[in-house]
Amino acid sequence: MARVELNVQAPDFTLDDFNGKSVSLSDYKNKKNVMVVFNRGFF
């Protein structure tokens, strides 16, 4: 996995939310802030 770098645009990706709906990072383009959290061992 590539390292995260400051001031570099993140690649687009799509994941399912808790309701099974697909959500893409690009859905939030032009929003001020986006926080993505991956909970390891959550399920």
OpenMM code with the backbone's topology and positions (N, CA, C; nanometers):
from openmm import Vec3, app, unit

residues = "MET ALA ARG VAL GLU LEU ASN VAL GLN ALA PRO ASP PHE THR LEU ASP ASP PHE ASN GLY LYS SER VAL SER LEU SER ASP TYR LYS ASN LYS LYS ASN VAL MET VAL VAL PHE ASN ARG GLY PHE PHE".split()
positions = [
    Vec3(0.0842, -0.1172, 0.0000),
    Vec3(0.0000, 0.0000, 0.0000),
    Vec3(0.0889, 0.1238, 0.0000),
    Vec3(0.0523, 0.2201, -0.0817),
    Vec3(0.1305, 0.3441, -0.0904),
    Vec3(0.1115, 0.4282, 0.0350),
    Vec3(0.2129, 0.5059, 0.0671),
    Vec3(0.2056, 0.5952, 0.1821),
    Vec3(0.1186, 0.7161, 0.1511),
    Vec3(0.0564, 0.7689, 0.2516),
    Vec3(-0.0223, 0.8914, 0.2385),
    Vec3(0.0729, 1.0094, 0.2425),
    Vec3(0.0536, 1.1023, 0.1502),
    Vec3(0.1381, 1.2212, 0.1460),
    Vec3(0.0535, 1.3463, 0.1636),
    Vec3(0.1108, 1.4464, 0.2273),
    Vec3(0.0419, 1.5732, 0.2459),
    Vec3(0.0279, 1.6474, 0.1142),
    Vec3(-0.0837, 1.7188, 0.1004),
    Vec3(-0.1096, 1.8041, -0.0154),
    Vec3(-0.1130, 1.7296, -0.1481),
    Vec3(-0.1494, 1.6022, -0.1447),
    Vec3(-0.1645, 1.5215, -0.2646),
    Vec3(-0.3075, 1.4684, -0.2661),
    Vec3(-0.3762, 1.4818, -0.3804),
    Vec3(-0.5145, 1.4370, -0.3904),
    Vec3(-0.5231, 1.2862, -0.3709),
    Vec3(-0.6179, 1.2434, -0.2907),
    Vec3(-0.6372, 1.1004, -0.2652),
    Vec3(-0.7017, 1.0336, -0.3865),
    Vec3(-0.6689, 0.9083, -0.4129),
    Vec3(-0.7346, 0.8376, -0.5232),
    Vec3(-0.8805, 0.8091, -0.4880),
    Vec3(-0.9652, 0.8065, -0.5888),
    Vec3(-1.1062, 0.7770, -0.5652),
    Vec3(-1.1216, 0.6296, -0.5301),
    Vec3(-1.2150, 0.6001, -0.4395),
    Vec3(-1.2473, 0.4619, -0.4055),
    Vec3(-1.3927, 0.4553, -0.3637),
    Vec3(-1.4487, 0.3359, -0.3661),
    Vec3(-1.5893, 0.3142, -0.3303),
    Vec3(-1.5965, 0.2016, -0.2284),
    Vec3(-1.6750, 0.2250, -0.1241),
    Vec3(-1.6992, 0.1247, -0.0202),
    Vec3(-1.8476, 0.1236, 0.0124),
    Vec3(-1.8941, 0.0167, 0.0748),
    Vec3(-2.0326, 0.0096, 0.1191),
    Vec3(-2.0447, 0.0690, 0.2589),
    Vec3(-2.1532, 0.1462, 0.2813),
    Vec3(-2.1780, 0.1999, 0.4152),
    Vec3(-2.2499, 0.0944, 0.4990),
    Vec3(-2.2931, 0.1301, 0.6192),
    Vec3(-2.3579, 0.0352, 0.7096),
    Vec3(-2.4898, -0.0172, 0.6551),
    Vec3(-2.5510, 0.0549, 0.5614),
    Vec3(-2.6779, 0.0128, 0.5022),
    Vec3(-2.6586, -0.0616, 0.3709),
    Vec3(-2.5336, -0.0864, 0.3314),
    Vec3(-2.5045, -0.1573, 0.2081),
    Vec3(-2.5039, -0.0681, 0.0849),
    Vec3(-2.5189, 0.0631, 0.1029),
    Vec3(-2.5181, 0.1579, -0.0083),
    Vec3(-2.3729, 0.1906, -0.0447),
    Vec3(-2.3428, 0.1912, -0.1748),
    Vec3(-2.2085, 0.2266, -0.2203),
    Vec3(-2.1857, 0.3765, -0.2054),
    Vec3(-2.0724, 0.4112, -0.1469),
    Vec3(-2.0347, 0.5504, -0.1275),
    Vec3(-1.8936, 0.5680, -0.1813),
    Vec3(-1.8753, 0.6680, -0.2670),
    Vec3(-1.7445, 0.6964, -0.3257),
    Vec3(-1.6852, 0.8225, -0.2653),
    Vec3(-1.5548, 0.8262, -0.2589),
    Vec3(-1.4875, 0.9470, -0.2117),
    Vec3(-1.5249, 1.0655, -0.3000),
    Vec3(-1.5396, 1.0407, -0.4308),
    Vec3(-1.5741, 1.1494, -0.5236),
    Vec3(-1.7126, 1.2078, -0.4970),
    Vec3(-1.7988, 1.1359, -0.4229),
    Vec3(-1.9294, 1.1905, -0.3846),
    Vec3(-1.9134, 1.3143, -0.2968),
    Vec3(-1.7986, 1.3277, -0.2341),
    Vec3(-1.7742, 1.4381, -0.1411),
    Vec3(-1.6769, 1.5410, -0.1975),
    Vec3(-1.6527, 1.5341, -0.3280),
    Vec3(-1.5629, 1.6306, -0.3911),
    Vec3(-1.6169, 1.7722, -0.3721),
    Vec3(-1.5266, 1.8653, -0.3496),
    Vec3(-1.5562, 2.0067, -0.3249),
    Vec3(-1.6191, 2.0334, -0.1882),
    Vec3(-1.6188, 1.9347, -0.1019),
    Vec3(-1.6569, 1.9570, 0.0378),
    Vec3(-1.5305, 1.9991, 0.1109),
    Vec3(-1.5452, 2.0740, 0.2176),
    Vec3(-1.4278, 2.1263, 0.2862),
    Vec3(-1.3419, 2.0153, 0.3472),
    Vec3(-1.4031, 1.9257, 0.4235),
    Vec3(-1.3276, 1.8200, 0.4914),
    Vec3(-1.3988, 1.6865, 0.4766),
    Vec3(-1.3214, 1.5814, 0.4635),
    Vec3(-1.3741, 1.4455, 0.4616),
    Vec3(-1.2873, 1.3623, 0.5542),
    Vec3(-1.3504, 1.2891, 0.6457),
    Vec3(-1.2761, 1.2023, 0.7356),
    Vec3(-1.3178, 1.0580, 0.7069),
    Vec3(-1.2202, 0.9739, 0.6818),
    Vec3(-1.2453, 0.8329, 0.6550),
    Vec3(-1.1854, 0.7526, 0.7694),
    Vec3(-1.2661, 0.6625, 0.8270),
    Vec3(-1.2199, 0.5815, 0.9391),
    Vec3(-1.2387, 0.4347, 0.9031),
    Vec3(-1.1331, 0.3577, 0.9174),
    Vec3(-1.1401, 0.2145, 0.8977),
    Vec3(-1.1271, 0.1480, 1.0346),
    Vec3(-1.2339, 0.0824, 1.0806),
    Vec3(-1.2324, 0.0158, 1.2100),
    Vec3(-1.1883, -0.1288, 1.1919),
    Vec3(-1.0681, -0.1580, 1.2335),
    Vec3(-1.0194, -0.2951, 1.2258),
    Vec3(-1.0824, -0.3776, 1.3368),
    Vec3(-1.1329, -0.4938, 1.3012),
    Vec3(-1.1930, -0.5826, 1.4003),
    Vec3(-1.3279, -0.5351, 1.4497),
    Vec3(-1.3942, -0.4508, 1.3740),
    Vec3(-1.5222, -0.3952, 1.4164),
    Vec3(-1.6332, -0.4990, 1.4084),
    Vec3(-1.6260, -0.5902, 1.3116),
    Vec3(-1.7339, -0.6849, 1.2896),
    Vec3(-1.7108, -0.8149, 1.3595),
] * unit.nanometer
topology = app.Topology()
chain = topology.addChain("A")
for resn in residues:
    res = topology.addResidue(resn, chain)
    for name in ("N", "CA", "C"):
        topology.addAtom(name, app.Element.getBySymbol(name[0]), res)
